[in-house]
Amino acid sequence: MLLDVIDSYPERMALDDGCRRVSFAQLGQRAATWCHWFGSRGLGRGQYIGILSRNRLEYVEVILGAFYAGLWVVPINRHLTAPEIRYQLADAKLALLVAERKYGHVVPSSLPLGQPERPRAARARRVRTRIWDVVVMVGGQCQ
């Protein structure tokens, strides 16, 4: 359905967070970038990824990209306490976690966030650990 909207109305605004606006064409391109990024990390149909983030444009891009890649998305409620978030992360059996750096303090110590790079495509960095892969979302914040 989204692909039909992208084709029919590419220049119409899809998202507006008060600071930035994204057209349907841009949203489709960004979701495709995430889809390819997930695939390049070996993730495939039926695997689970988590997302720990505020409501922001990138949140929608990540979810759409995951859906395009055939992944299941587990949204982690950022309003939960740190122990509750840790429980969800342990219980979800995630192949990958997409998290904003600001929530790094609630991610278990076995999931180091490190310092993010800014790869051209997804503006995120993958950090390999024994349990999960962690992606730190960066950029595009309202000031």
C-alpha positions as CSV (number, residue, x, y, z in Angstrom):
1,M,0.0,0.0,0.0
2,L,2.8,2.4,0.9
3,L,4.5,1.7,-2.4
4,D,1.3,2.7,-4.2
5,V,1.3,6.0,-2.3
6,I,4.9,6.6,-3.0
7,D,4.4,6.0,-6.8
8,S,1.2,8.1,-6.9
9,Y,2.2,11.0,-4.7
10,P,6.0,11.1,-4.3
11,E,6.2,14.8,-3.5
12,R,3.4,14.9,-0.8
13,M,4.5,15.2,2.8
14,A,4.6,11.8,4.6
15,L,6.0,12.9,7.9
16,D,6.4,16.1,9.8
17,D,8.0,16.2,13.3
18,G,7.8,20.0,13.7
19,C,11.5,20.5,12.5
20,R,11.7,18.3,9.5
21,R,9.4,17.2,6.7
22,V,9.8,14.1,4.6
23,S,8.0,13.4,1.4
24,F,6.7,9.9,0.5
25,A,9.5,9.5,-2.0
26,Q,12.1,10.3,0.6
27,L,10.4,8.0,3.2
28,G,10.5,5.2,0.7
29,Q,14.2,5.8,-0.1
30,R,15.1,5.9,3.6
31,A,13.1,2.8,4.4
32,A,14.8,1.0,1.5
33,T,18.2,2.1,2.8
34,W,17.4,0.5,6.2
35,C,16.1,-2.6,4.4
36,H,19.3,-3.0,2.5
37,W,21.3,-2.2,5.7
38,F,19.6,-5.0,7.6
39,G,20.2,-7.4,4.7
40,S,23.8,-6.5,4.5
41,R,24.1,-7.5,8.2
42,G,22.7,-11.0,7.5
43,L,19.3,-10.4,8.9
44,G,16.5,-12.2,7.1
45,R,12.8,-12.9,7.0
46,G,11.3,-13.9,10.3
47,Q,14.0,-12.5,12.6
48,Y,13.3,-10.0,15.4
49,I,14.7,-6.6,15.8
50,G,14.0,-4.2,18.7
51,I,13.7,-0.4,18.6
52,L,14.3,1.8,21.6
53,S,13.7,5.4,20.6
54,R,11.6,8.4,21.0
55,N,8.9,9.2,18.4
56,R,11.0,10.6,15.6
57,L,11.2,10.4,11.8
58,E,13.9,7.7,12.0
59,Y,11.6,5.5,14.1
60,V,9.2,5.2,11.2
61,E,12.0,4.7,8.7
62,V,13.5,1.8,10.7
63,I,10.1,0.1,11.1
64,L,9.2,0.4,7.4
65,G,12.7,-0.8,6.4
66,A,12.4,-3.8,8.8
67,F,9.0,-4.7,7.3
68,Y,10.4,-4.4,3.8
69,A,13.1,-6.9,4.9
70,G,10.6,-9.3,6.3
71,L,11.7,-8.7,9.9
72,W,9.5,-8.6,13.0
73,V,9.8,-5.4,15.0
74,V,9.6,-5.3,18.8
75,P,9.1,-1.7,20.0
76,I,10.6,-1.2,23.5
77,N,8.7,1.3,25.5
78,R,11.1,4.0,26.5
79,H,8.9,5.1,29.4
80,L,9.5,1.8,31.3
81,T,12.0,1.6,34.1
82,A,15.6,0.4,33.3
83,P,14.9,-3.1,34.9
84,E,11.7,-3.4,32.8
85,I,13.5,-2.5,29.6
86,R,16.3,-5.0,30.4
87,Y,13.7,-7.7,31.0
88,Q,12.1,-7.0,27.6
89,L,15.5,-7.1,25.9
90,A,16.4,-10.4,27.5
91,D,13.0,-11.9,26.7
92,A,12.6,-10.8,23.1
93,K,15.5,-12.8,21.6
94,L,16.4,-10.0,19.3
95,A,18.9,-10.4,16.4
96,L,19.4,-6.6,16.5
97,L,18.6,-3.6,18.6
98,V,18.1,-0.2,17.2
99,A,18.5,2.3,20.0
100,E,19.1,6.0,20.5
101,R,22.3,6.7,22.3
102,K,20.4,8.5,25.1
103,Y,19.0,5.2,26.2
104,G,22.3,3.5,26.3
105,H,22.3,3.5,30.1
106,V,19.4,1.1,30.2
107,V,20.9,-1.4,27.8
108,P,22.6,-4.2,29.7
109,S,26.4,-3.9,30.0
110,S,26.8,-6.8,27.6
111,L,25.4,-4.5,24.9
112,P,28.0,-1.7,24.7
113,L,26.9,1.2,22.5
114,G,30.3,2.6,21.8
115,Q,30.9,5.7,19.7
116,P,28.7,5.9,16.6
117,E,30.1,6.5,13.2
118,R,28.1,8.1,10.4
119,P,28.0,5.7,7.5
120,R,26.5,7.4,4.5
121,A,23.4,5.2,4.1
122,A,21.9,4.6,7.5
123,R,23.8,7.0,9.7
124,A,24.2,4.2,12.3
125,R,26.9,1.9,13.6
126,R,26.7,-1.8,14.3
127,V,28.5,-3.0,17.4
128,R,28.8,-6.8,17.6
129,T,28.3,-8.5,21.0
130,R,27.8,-12.1,22.2
131,I,24.1,-11.7,22.7
132,W,22.8,-9.1,20.3
133,D,23.9,-6.6,17.7
134,V,23.3,-3.0,18.7
135,V,22.7,-0.1,16.3
136,V,23.0,3.4,17.6
137,M,20.7,5.8,15.8
138,V,22.1,9.3,15.5
139,G,21.3,12.6,13.9
140,G,18.2,14.5,12.9
141,Q,17.1,15.7,16.3
142,C,15.1,18.9,16.9
143,Q,17.1,21.4,18.9
